[in-house]
Amino acid sequence: MATENLIKGKPGRPKIVIDWELVQKLAHIQCTQAEIASTVGVSVDTLHRHPEFAEVYKRGAEGGRKSLRRMQFESATKGNVVMQIWLGKQYLGQADKQLVDTRVVRGLTDLTDEELQHLIGEAKAAVGTGIDVTALEVSADAEFREPQDEPLRIAPAEENDQ
């Protein structure tokens, strides 16, 4: 504890003097209560016992947030595109749109030759665009499993297989 913060005179424990202006400045830069207590040389519990601490801390923290928001808006109005996007997401509910195309495909054994050819064409087109089209083998009972180091072969069903 810093000895310069103590007032002596009466018997008993010396009274601690807290620099409330410093507390407000530290709260303004969003310091935690533990950081403020450490800086002024007291415990967090000691700060909480002082009735004026809550008001000083609140005033400083709110002032800091207000100052930061003002600087962000100034940055955005000066043309900072990243800040404009971020503020739009925070205050205007804007969001990045992500489109997901999901299809439910019947088992390959249930598809017609025409439907199979269409799927193969889509897969070939997707490979050219860099989209991952990792093949999954499909068994007759519609269980999916990873291929075993061999290419997926699509062929008409043999009469014996049915």
Secondary structure, DSSP 4 states (H G I P E B T S, - for coil): --GGGEE-SSSSSPEEP--HHHHHHHHHTT--HHHHHHHHTS-HHHHHHSHHHHHHHHHHHHHHHHHHHHHHHHHHHTT-HHHHHHHHHHHS---------------GGGS-HHHHHHHHHHHHHHHHTT------EE-TT--EE---SS-----PPPGGG-
